[in-house]
């Protein structure tokens, strides 16, 4: 009787039959999932885990850090990196936030201007930086030739002076990435309900009042995330310095990214180059932690 009751029980029989029918299909699904995941896991291990692990192993030699600290170029590279991050990131994002308000205006001319404005970010970076490098040449560059043609005076030695060369690098970085962050802030502005601005305008709030009491508070989380992300990217930026100033004059405009490449390949010392790159970890790790926490809070709205 107990066996018959178990078989006839409608709550048990379908469960048993479904588990029997699903077991071969579940095994097939696992095989297909394994087949699709294996190439990605292999690529991740070959091109991410292995290079990172090998680099950490190269940079674990204490003698490399002693040699790095004895290098007179290293302190200036650290200072240049901090200046580069503070000036380039803050200037770029502040301008992007302001320009995003300009492109919120209606009209065909605004859309056309936005299309032209995006072009520096859309074109390849390396040819653009090489073009800027030759434009800044003090002898036959386009800018100094234009200054001579207009004012009959010699132009500044853009790439032969350490301060001007670093300023040129910062300018090139801002010029390249300003359109990207402007579009990000433009998307954030478009997500703000128009009713808030209309209500504030009815209450007599001016443009500055609407910006400081509506736009900036609602974009504050997005601005913080963009600042952290831009700082992380700028910390590893190699192209701007390499193709604008080349680290010169007299190795005075190197940042940690370019100095690491110089030590690893030009000097033929990969361990020293990796130690140079890993010296940025005390700054990089807190930035990544802050970025992760900010994203988990869900305060960024697009």
Secondary structure, DSSP 4 states (H G I P E B T S, - for coil): -HHHHHHH-HHHHHHHHHHHHHHHHHHHHHHHHHHHHHHHHHHHIIIIIHHHHHHHHHTT-HHHHHHHHH-HHHHHHHHHHHHHIIIIIHHHHHHHHHHHHHTTS-SHHHHHHHHHHHHHHHS-HHHHHHHHHHHT-TTT-HHHHHHHHHHSSPPP-TTTSHHHHHHHHHHHHHHHHHHHHHHHHHHHHHTS-HHHHHHHHHTT--HHHHIIIIIHHHHHHHHHHHHHHHHHHHHT--HHHHHHTTT-STT-S--HHHHHHIIIIIS--HHHHHHHHHTTHHHHHHHHHHHHHHHHHT----
